[in-house]
């Protein structure tokens, strides 16, 4: 998959679309200016960037699918250096052009696909790409800004969008019978329907080859808890394949990008749901690509290889960049979750590991559950349950982070970590698990909000029965050269 640019504008030679930055005289964004300069110079020299990528991919035996960001918002002309003249000149075609739209509606500045001019402008760019370039298919990224119709016209909009998708599908097949149409959508089937994307109708009509479910497209956050079962069920028995989008960005106070343990957790959970492929989305933050990046790629297709390897599951939460991460239609954040006195908070966490099996053969080393609660003091009383069982205090460690001078990436608010070693009857189940936290008593002399911010589950394995956990196992203490 190769993104063609901003979607409103592109970074290759086009007769029907607009080149990124062609209409900018004074640049508010120097990196976007550099992208324009690079593309324009290549095109002026007769080196079309999209053609170069196509030829390079095929020379290396790779399939090539251009990706169009179908929907985008629009900013002010002086600030939005990637916007097209079509968008600036046709603001009456936007969803928010009508006065009756809630000013807080997230799709306010998006194009309204009820207008034929909108559908024609989008289709022309797709059709040109299919006719002009040696591609193996085409991807519609419908989950960038997944809002396509006025909120009062969504029901009528579903049929309009289905006809448009059919037209794109037919153009793909007319340009090459073996070419495929891939469509990236919100992971929730019902969420898609709420915004005019009738996924079930597309599957039944046979007008999509691959559906890629995705969560957290805009914040680009990794999600080990993503649920693709609805899409898998909808496509069951059809020719449509379902792939799961797997992200890499964490943006926690300790990690920017997901380590291999988190990537394994995502991949194993997704494969366990019956998806037929994984789609690497927004992995560009890993550049320049080193050995650890390629190690992740090697393992991803093989759940059997990852089965007895370390994993780090976690529930998406607020981050420094995204205090309130935007979610797709039909999806909601579980965290952060307020903890009123006397009202238990329940958090669901999926983990696909068969821990009973690996424990029985001596491969399981340790299972650690980590919960971070903000705003509490040493006088607050809490109760923790895991899958209905109260977790014993004897297995708990507390880490005081009421105040920190520094942190690996950024400081969070004041709070405590509660860490449990899980074993015996408290081992996580294969599949769904539930964590319950109950604030029994609150320190009467403090006022900060009390909330559950983080839920993490880390599973550690041995390479073999009675094997060590490293060059020198941590349980053996220090060794020569450790600090050299």
N, C-alpha and C positions, 0 to 999 in steps of 0.2 A: 504494500500500500504506500502511495506517495501523495501527500497533500499538495494540491495544485496552487496553494497560496491562501489568501484570506477568505476566499469564497466569493466575496463581492468583487475582488480583483484577483488577478492571477500573476504567476511569476514565469510565464512562458509566452511564446508568440501566439497571438489570437487575433482573429478578424471579427469575432462576434462579441468578445468580452473586452475587458479593460485591464491594462497592465498596472500592477501594484505601483502606486505613487505617480502615475503619469500626469495627474492633475494637481500636484503639490508644488508650490513655489517656495514656501518657507516651511521647513521641517520642524515639527515639535518632538520628533523621536529619531535620534541619530542612527539607531540600529535598523529601524524600518527604512531609513534613507539608504543605508548601506545595502540592504536587500534589493531595493529598487536599482541602485547603481550596478550591482552585480548582474542582475537579470537583464537590464537594458544593454549593458556592454556585450554580454554573450549573444543576445539576439541581434544586435547591430553587426556583430562579426559573423553572423550566420550559424551560430551555435545555440540552437533552441534548447533551453535547459530540460524541458520535458522529454524531448527526443533523446538527449544525452542519457538521461536516467533510464529510459526504456531500453536503449541499446546496451547500456552497461548491465542492467538486470538480466537481460536475455543472454548476454555473453557469459554471465556467471551461472546460467541455468536456473534463474529465479523468475517466478511469475511477476507480472507488473500490472497493478491495478491503480489508476489515478483515483484520488479521493477528492470529492467536492464537499466543502462545508456549505450545505444547502441554505442554511438560515443564519443570519447575523443581525445584530442590532445596528444602530447608527449613532455616531457621536456628532459633535460640532465640527464644521469644516476645518477650523483652525487646529483642531486637536486630532481628528480621526484621519490619519495620513494613509490608511489602507482602504478607505471607502471609495466607492465608485461614483461617477457622475450620475449613473442611473439611479442610485439611491438618493443622492442629494437632490436630484431634480424630480423625484417621484415620491415625495413624502406622503402624498395623499394615498399611496398604496400600502401604507403601514397599518398594522392592527390598531395602533393608537390614534389613527387619523379621525376616528369617530369620537365625539365628545363624551360618549357614555362609558368609556373604558376606565376602570379603576386606575388612577395614577401609579399605584403600586404594583400593577400587573407586570410580571417579568418579561412578557413578550411585547411590551408597549411599542418599542421601536423596531420590531421585526416585520418582515413582509407578510401581508395577508394573502394567502394562496387562493382565496376566493376570487381574486382578480386574475383574469386571463393573461394580462400583461406580465404579471409576476411569473406565472408558470411558463410562459413562452421564453422569457429572458433566461430563466434557469435551464430550461431544456436546450436552448440554442447552444449553450456552452458545453453541455454534455454531448450533444450530437456532433459538434465540431471535433471534440476530443476523440470520439469513437471513429470518426471518418479519417482523421488526420494522423493518428499515432498507432503504432504497433503495440496494442495492449492485450491483456488476457482477460480483462473484465473491467468493471467500473464500480466504485463504491460511492454510495450516497451516505454522507454523514448527517443523519437527521437528529442527532443527539447533542449538537453543539449549542443551539438555542432551540429546544424542542417545542416551539409554539408557532402554530401555523394559521390559526383562524381566530377571529373575534370570539370571545368566550361564549357569546350567545349563538354562534353559528357553527359550533363544533360538530354537531350531529350531521348537518348538511355537508360539512367539510370533509367528513370521512369518505363519502362517495367521490368527491372531487379529487382528494389526494390519491385514492385507489386508482382512479382513471389516469392520473398523472404518473403514478408508479408503473402502471401497465404500459404507458407510452414509452417510458424510459427502458423498461424491460424489453419491449419489442425492438427498440432502437439498438440495444445491446446485442440481441440475437440476430438482427438484420445485418449488423456489421461483422458478425462472425458467430457461427452456430455454437462454437465451443466457449465463447466468452460468457462470463458470469456477471450477474448483478448481485452485489453485496450491499446490504443496508444496515447501518449502525443505528440502534434505537435505544431508548430507555429500557432497562431490564424488566420493568413491570408491564405486562400485557395490558392490564387495566389502565395503568398510567399512560401508555401510548394511546389507548382509545379515548381517554379524557382530552387529548390534544389533537384529535382528528386522524390518528394513525391506526387504521384498522388492520392490525397485524394478522389476525386470524383470516380475514378476507383475502389478504395477499397470499397467504399460504394455501388456502383452499383454491384460489384461482391459478396457482402455480406461476406467479409473476415475480418471485424472488428466489434466488439460488441459495443465498446464505444470509441469515440474520445474526447480527452481532449485538448481544445484549451488553449494556454498559451502565455502571453507576458512577457517580461523581465525575462526570465528564468535564465540568467547568473547573472544579478545584483540582482535578487530576489525581485524586487521592486513592491509594491502594485500599482494598476492601476485602479482607478474608471472609467476611460474612455475606458477600453478595449472593443473591438468590436468583438462579436462572431456571428453576424448575417449571415455572409457568410457561416460559418460552419453549422449553424442551417438550412439555406436554402438548402445547399447541401445534408443534411441528411433527409430533409422533405420527408415523405412517405416511408422511408426505415426502416429497423429494427435496424439501428445504432442509438445509443443515443449520444447526445452531452453534455459534461460537460464543465464547465468553471473553469479554475484554478484561485484560489483567493490567493493572497500573503498577507503577514503580515508586511514585512519590509518597512519602509518609509525612514529612514536615512536623515530626514530633519534637519535643524538647531535647531529644537525644539523637535522632536520626533524620537526615534529609531524605535519602533514598532507601528503599526497602532492601535489607540484606537478604541473602539467599534463603534464610530461614522463613522470612515473611513471604517471599515469592513462592516457596514450596507450599506453605500453608494455603495460599490462594489457589494455586494450581491443583493441589490435591482435593480441596473442597469443590472446585469447579468440575474436575473430571468425575468426581463421585456423583454429581447431579445428572450426568449423562450427556454433557455437551460433546460435540464432535471435533472441537478445535479451540485453540486459545488465540486471542488477538492481542498483541502487545501494543498498548495505547499509551502515548505520552512518555516513552522511554528516553526521549532525547536528553533528559537531564543527566543521564549516565555518561554522556560524552565528555572527554575522550574515552572510548571503550577499552577497558583493561581486562585482565584475566578473570576477575570476579564476575564481570558482565557476561563473558562467554560461558563461564561455569553455569550460570543461571539458565542460559539458553540451552545448554546440553541436557539439563535435567528436565526441563519443562514438559517435553512430550511424553515422559515416561513415569506415570504414577507408581509403577512397581519399583522403580529405582529410588523414588523419593519416599516410599512408604516408611522405612525405618531410618530416616534421617531427621535431624533436628528441624523443628518447626516453631514458628512464632505467630500465633493467632492473636488478632486484636480487633476490638470494636471501634470503628471510626469515631473520631471525636473532634472537638475544636482544635485549631492549630494557630500558630502565630500569624500566618498569612490569611487564614480563613477562620476568624472567631466564630462565624456561623456559616459553615460550608453549605453552599447551595446544593440541593438534591433534585433529582429528576422527578417528574410527575409520578405520583403513586408510591413514592418512597419517602421515608422519614428517618431522621437521625434518632438513635437510641440515647446517645450521649451528647452533651452532658445532661444529667438527670438530677433534678432537685430532690433533696432528702428531707421532707417534712417529718417532724417527730411523730412516730407511731404509724407511718405509712411506708410499707415496704416497696422498694423499687426493684423491678424485675428486668434483667437484661439477658437477651438470648445470644448465644455464641455457638457457632457451628465448628466442629472439629472432626475430620474424617479419619483420624488415626484409629486403628484397631489395637488399642492399648492392652487389652486382655491377652491378645495373641502374643504381642511382643514381650509382655511381662512374663508369660509362661515359658518363653524360650531364653530368658535372661538378657534380652536386648534393651529393655527400658531402663534408663538411668535415673531420670528425674522429671517430675511434672510440677511446674510452678505457676500458680495463679497470682496475678498482681492486680490490685485495685488501688486507685488513688482517689482520695476524698479530699475536697478542698473546703476550707473555711472552718475546720474543726480544731479543737484543742485536746489536750490530754485528759480533760474532764468529761468529754462526751463519751457516751456508751453506745456501742453498735453491736449488731448481730449479723452474721454472714451465713448464708445457706448456699449450697451448691447441689443442684438437682434434688432439692427437697431436704437435704441433710444439713444440719447445722455444722459448720466447720469448727473444730476444736481450737481453742486458744493456744493449746500446746503446740500446734503446727504453724502458728502465726508469728511473723516477725513484723515489727513496725519500723518504718524509716521516717524520721522527723524532717519535714521540709517546710516548717513554718516560715523559715527565712533562709535564703541562699544568696551568697555574694555573686555566684557565677553558676553557669550550667553549660553542658556541651554545645547547645545551640541557642537557647533562649530560656529565660526564667519564667516559670508559671506562677500562679497565685499561691497563697499560703495553704499548706495541706500536709497530709500524711499518706505514705504508701502502706498498704496492708498486704503482706506476702505470705502465701500458704503453700506448703509442700503437700501435694495431693498424692495419696496412695490408698491401697486397699479398697474399701467400699466407696471412697471419694474420687476414684479415678474418673476422668471424663468419659462420657458415653461416646460411642462412634456415631456422629451425627449431631443432633440438637442437644444443647446443654443450656441450663438456666442458672443465672446467678441472682441471688436475692440479697439486698442490703437493707437493713432496718435500723434507723436511728431511734434508739430507745430513750435516750435522755440527752438534753442539750445543755451545755454550759450556759447558765442564766446571765452571765456578765458580758457576753460578746454578741455582736449583731451581724457579722458577715453571713452571707448566703452559704448554706451547706449543700454541696452537690457532688455526685459521683462523676469524675472527669474521665478516668481511664479504666479499661478492663482489658487485661492481656493474659494469654495463656501460652506458656512456653514449654515445649516437650523436647527432652534431650535423650538421645539414644547412645548406646554403645555400638561400636563397629562389629563386635562379636561378644559372645558370652564371656564375662570377666575381663573384657578388654579395657584398655586405658582410654582416657578422654582427651589426650593430646600428647605432644612430644614428651612432656612429663605431666602426669595427671595432677590436677589441682589439689587433690587430697594428699599428695606426696610433698606438698610445700614448695619452698623455693629451690632453685637449682642454679648452677653456674651459668653465666651468660644471659640470665633473664633480663638484666637491666643494662646490658652492654650494647 
